[in-house]
Amino acid sequence: MGRGDKKSLKGKRTMGSYGVTRLKRKPVKPRPAAAEKPAKAAPVADAEPKKKAKKTEKAEK
């Protein structure tokens, strides 16, 4: 297995062929320009804060 072997990676590199062992890279598509996003609405100050659940103590054995 070496440069003359069509199935090895080194052989594919030497011959310039592609396949399962040596895959071609897909061309990178250019990303579209970032569209302007609308500003997020400010949080309402009158809303009550959420209450947290109380932690229960573990039962002693």
N, C-alpha and C positions, 0 to 999 in steps of 0.2 A: 504494500500500500504506500503509494507515494505520489510523485508528480504525474505519473502516467495513468493513475487510477481515476476513472471517470466518476466513481461513487464517493471518493474521499474529498474532503474540503480542499486539501492542498491540490489535488488533481483538478478540481473544478476551477480553482483560482488560476492555475497554469493554463488551462484550456479556455478560460473566459466564459464558461457556461454557468447556468443557474439551475436550481432544482430544489429538492427537499433539503439537501445538506447545506446548500448555499442559496438563501432566498434573496430576492431583489428588494431593495428598499422602495417603499411607495413614496412618490413625490409629495412633499408637504404642501398642503393647500394654504394659501394666505388667509389669515383670519380677517373677517369683515371688521370695519371700523366700529369702535364701541358706540352704540347709540346712546343718546342722552337719556338718562333715566329721570323720571319726575322725582322731586324731593319728597322725602318721607314726611308724613304728617307728624306734628309734634304731639307727644303723649299728653293726654288730658290730665290736668293737675287736680281736678275735683274728684277723680276716681279714688276709691278706697284701696289701700294696699292689700294684697292677698295675705291671708293668715296662714301661718305655717302650722303643720300638725305637731302636736306635742310628742316628745319622745317618751316612751314608756320604760320604766325601769325593768331590768331583767330579774326574773324570779331567782332567789337564792336557793341553792340545793342544800 
